[in-house]
Amino acid sequence: MAGFLSVICMRDGPMLSHLFSATSVLYLLWIIMAQVAGQEDREKTTALKDLLSRIDLDELMKKDEPPFSFPKTLEEFEYAFNENGQLRHIQTGEPFVFNAREDLHRWNQKRYEALGEIITKYVYELLEKKCNLTKAFLPVDATDDEPRSFIYLSTDALTNPNKLLVLIQGSGVVRAGQWARRLIINQDLDSGTQIPFIMKAMEEDYGVMVLNPNENYLEVEKPAKDSPINSPAEPSEEPAEKRERKDEQESKKKREFYEKYRNPQKETETERIPIRENTSSEEHVLYVWDHFVSKAAAKNVFIIAHSYGGLSFVELMNQREMQVKNRVCAVALTDSAHNIWHQETSKGTQDWMQQCCCNWVSSPEPLDTQLEPMLPDCPRVSAASISANVLSNLPHHSGDKKEWLLLKKKCVDTCAAMPWALSCSRFI
């Protein structure tokens, strides 16, 4: 470019030479400015990406939502269970409404969870007052300052010489005594809790053991983290006082800029302290077997396990195969999540499950219709058109007690080894 301009200048005189010199300078200046601008754009783009990575768009959209402050009791929520065990609003008599505030899904979900925690405590009260069950704390040798879980036992759970019924729920937020929180809130206590099973079992002279496989940790508030202001900085030539004041001002600006996006509700951060030897459903079931079921006096143990509870039971068999075979007479599974291949069960376990287990699953086929086995373990039969979420319902959910009595009689007549628990489990 410079050579080309030189030739032009020599041919057309000094005036043109100055013109082309100026043009070349401007051209070079434009190139430099473009490079600088490009660098600035790249820096701005990097800064924008950093900003966007810090912004939770869901939080941004809901920065004006109400605070997460909810009632602590059913009465404060203005709800109560009626004589039919249905949750109803005290003033209107209407069922629970999830969308209390339109377009505020996160707030509605937090409200629902707060109600769920109250209902968990309510069910515990029913287990203790209505069913006369007592808590047994885990681990059995827990110290005063370590987190504990618990299960519920009938008064004769460990001493009944004949029959013991063990209830194992699925995974999730449900705790001891519950099949499904959603059913408790949206339908009734009989549909969502294990209480009718417990009451019926006690009428039939069973000891009862209610497991709590999802109570695996104690949740505590995290200690406040040190502010970046207090973090050690690189050595600097500036006086310490001036440097600290400058760092504080910069940190304050950053906090003010990001705070409205990052966490508008300032939710409490928590950490989970695991409960020793009960950190998972599988561990819990194994622990309860070793410390309670295996020490119970009952000659015949019967188990009802729903969803992930079925997987935990199969894992128990993997760990205590001979003990389970010697003590357990029958197992009723409902939509069990177990998988004998992934869990690497033995051939002996699979053969035993064929004889002593039955898995009722959601299906459009008529009730008790034999279904194609997915794996060579236990028979699969239809729970009729009952959906997966309603498989935790009770025998009388169909509303036809006569039908239930006939089904119970059929089950007893055709398989004397299966107790009442297996018969009713088809409706779980």
Rosetta blueprint (number, residue, H / E / L):
1 M L
2 A H
3 G H
4 F H
5 L H
6 S H
7 V H
8 I H
9 C H
10 M H
11 R H
12 D H
13 G H
14 P H
15 M H
16 L H
17 S H
18 H H
19 L H
20 F H
21 S H
22 A H
23 T H
24 S H
25 V H
26 L H
27 Y H
28 L H
29 L H
30 W H
31 I H
32 I H
33 M H
34 A H
35 Q H
36 V H
37 A H
38 G H
39 Q H
40 E H
41 D H
42 R H
43 E H
44 K H
45 T H
46 T H
47 A H
48 L H
49 K H
50 D H
51 L H
52 L H
53 S H
54 R H
55 I L
56 D L
57 L H
58 D H
59 E H
60 L H
61 M H
62 K L
63 K L
64 D L
65 E L
66 P L
67 P L
68 F L
69 S L
70 F L
71 P L
72 K L
73 T L
74 L H
75 E H
76 E H
77 F H
78 E L
79 Y E
80 A E
81 F E
82 N L
83 E L
84 N L
85 G L
86 Q L
87 L E
88 R E
89 H E
90 I L
91 Q L
92 T L
93 G L
94 E L
95 P L
96 F L
97 V L
98 F L
99 N L
100 A L
101 R L
102 E L
103 D L
104 L L
105 H H
106 R H
107 W H
108 N H
109 Q H
110 K H
111 R H
112 Y H
113 E H
114 A H
115 L H
116 G H
117 E H
118 I H
119 I H
120 T H
121 K H
122 Y H
123 V H
124 Y H
125 E H
126 L H
127 L H
128 E H
129 K H
130 K L
131 C L
132 N L
133 L L
134 T E
135 K E
136 A E
137 F E
138 L E
139 P L
140 V L
141 D L
142 A L
143 T L
144 D L
145 D L
146 E L
147 P L
148 R L
149 S E
150 F E
151 I E
152 Y E
153 L E
154 S L
155 T L
156 D L
157 A L
158 L L
159 T L
160 N L
161 P L
162 N L
163 K E
164 L E
165 L E
166 V E
167 L E
168 I E
169 Q L
170 G L
171 S L
172 G L
173 V L
174 V L
175 R L
176 A L
177 G L
178 Q E
179 W L
180 A L
181 R H
182 R H
183 L H
184 I H
185 I H
186 N H
187 Q L
188 D L
189 L H
190 D H
191 S H
192 G H
193 T E
194 Q L
195 I H
196 P H
197 F H
198 I H
199 M H
200 K H
201 A H
202 M H
203 E H
204 E L
205 D L
206 Y L
207 G E
208 V E
209 M E
210 V E
211 L L
212 N L
213 P L
214 N L
215 E L
216 N L
217 Y E
218 L E
219 E E
220 V E
221 E E
222 K L
223 P L
224 A L
225 K L
226 D L
227 S L
228 P H
229 I H
230 N H
231 S L
232 P L
233 A L
234 E L
235 P L
236 S L
237 E L
238 E L
239 P L
240 A H
241 E H
242 K H
243 R H
244 E H
245 R H
246 K H
247 D H
248 E H
249 Q H
250 E H
251 S H
252 K H
253 K H
254 K H
255 R H
256 E H
257 F H
258 Y H
259 E H
260 K H
261 Y H
262 R H
263 N L
264 P L
265 Q L
266 K L
267 E L
268 T L
269 E L
270 T E
271 E E
272 R E
273 I E
274 P E
275 I L
276 R L
277 E L
278 N L
279 T L
280 S L
281 S H
282 E H
283 E H
284 H H
285 V H
286 L H
287 Y H
288 V H
289 W H
290 D H
291 H H
292 F L
293 V H
294 S H
295 K H
296 A L
297 A L
298 A L
299 K L
300 N E
301 V E
302 F E
303 I E
304 I E
305 A E
306 H E
307 S L
308 Y H
309 G H
310 G H
311 L H
312 S H
313 F H
314 V H
315 E H
316 L H
317 M H
318 N H
319 Q H
320 R L
321 E H
322 M H
323 Q H
324 V H
325 K H
326 N H
327 R H
328 V E
329 C E
330 A E
331 V E
332 A E
333 L E
334 T E
335 D L
336 S L
337 A L
338 H L
339 N L
340 I L
341 W L
342 H L
343 Q L
344 E L
345 T L
346 S L
347 K H
348 G H
349 T H
350 Q H
351 D H
352 W H
353 M H
354 Q H
355 Q H
356 C H
357 C E
358 C E
359 N E
360 W E
361 V E
362 S L
363 S L
364 P L
365 E L
366 P L
367 L L
368 D L
369 T L
370 Q E
371 L E
372 E L
373 P L
374 M L
375 L L
376 P L
377 D L
378 C L
379 P L
380 R E
381 V E
382 S E
383 A L
384 A L
385 S L
386 I L
387 S L
388 A H
389 N H
390 V H
391 L L
392 S L
393 N L
394 L L
395 P H
396 H H
397 H H
398 S H
399 G L
400 D L
401 K H
402 K H
403 E H
404 W H
405 L H
406 L H
407 L H
408 K H
409 K H
410 K H
411 C H
412 V H
413 D H
414 T H
415 C L
416 A L
417 A L
418 M L
419 P L
420 W H
421 A H
422 L H
423 S H
424 C H
425 S H
426 R L
427 F L
428 I L
